[in-house]
Structures are given as C-alpha cells and as structure tokens.
Amino acid sequence: MKFLISICLVTIFLSSTAGSSVDRATAPTTPFDEYGEIAWEDEKARLDNFAIQLQRESDLIGYVLVYDAVGGCAGEAQARAIRAKKYVVEHRGVSWNKVIWRQEGYQAKIHTVLQPVKRNIVLPRPFRGTTVEPIDGKASRSCKAKIGRIRRSKW
C-alpha cells in the first residue's frame, strides 16, 4: 500500500513539474508589462511591480526593452530605459546585474516592455512586435528639453 501511494505521489510531482521545465527552456512570448508614453508616477508603479517580481526569484534577469517612436525625439527611448533601470536598482534595491536595458528599434509610438526571464534564456530580437523602419534611419526630432526632464526625474 505504501509503495502504491509513493508511486502516485511521484507521478503527481513529475507531472506537475514537467510543464514548468518546458516553460523555463523557452523565451516568454507575452510581456510581463508594457506601456507607451505615460506619466512618471504611473511608470514607477509598474517598475515597482517589476522589481518585486525580480526580487521574488533569484534566477530572474529583468529586461527593459524600449522602442523609439518614428519621427519622435532622438534618444528618448534610451533615456527612458536608463531612468527605469536606475529606479529599479537605486530605489527598489535590485542588483545592478539583474537588470538589462535594450533598444529594440522603432514603432509608431514610443513603447516600453518589461520582461523578467530565467537567467539561461536569451530573448529574441526584437522581442515583441514588428520594428518599423524610420524614414531617415533615426528619430527625426531633437528634443533636448524633454530628454533632460526624463534624465532629471526624481523618485
């Protein structure tokens, strides 16, 4: 009888972990969170949730993936990505080597994707959505004042 119960428990355990091992071996296809141009206060709330997820599981790496807007401000997506990483690391206490930002290309509007993944997973490029080619190969406007505000944002 004990032998039968042991076999049942092992079978249940193996069937419950079988799906998770497959999930760990492949890159996620749906983002943890994504947003466009939102207020800094709203973005901080989303980054707080992202940081909590990274702190819960020690084997996660957090990707901050950004897309510039076609015809948008040159360097805006990069400034937003750096600000997001800085907030998660300095304000939320996530280790600097657990957060990676990556510029993915261009979309119709500025876009940010937050994606935690297991350490052994490499995200495809671009992670999500199609990258639109900008008309002249880059964002078209220079918006020094806007970029400066993004960089000087305080928590």
Secondary structure as GFF3:
##gff-version 3
##sequence-region A 1 155
A	DSSP	alpha_helix	2	25	.	.	.	ID=ss1
A	DSSP	beta_strand	33	35	.	.	.	ID=ss2
A	DSSP	alpha_helix	40	56	.	.	.	ID=ss3
A	DSSP	beta_strand	60	69	.	.	.	ID=ss4
A	DSSP	alpha_helix	76	86	.	.	.	ID=ss5
A	DSSP	pi_helix	87	91	.	.	.	ID=ss6
A	DSSP	three_ten_helix	96	98	.	.	.	ID=ss7
A	DSSP	beta_strand	99	107	.	.	.	ID=ss8
A	DSSP	beta_strand	111	118	.	.	.	ID=ss9
A	DSSP	alpha_helix	144	151	.	.	.	ID=ss10
###
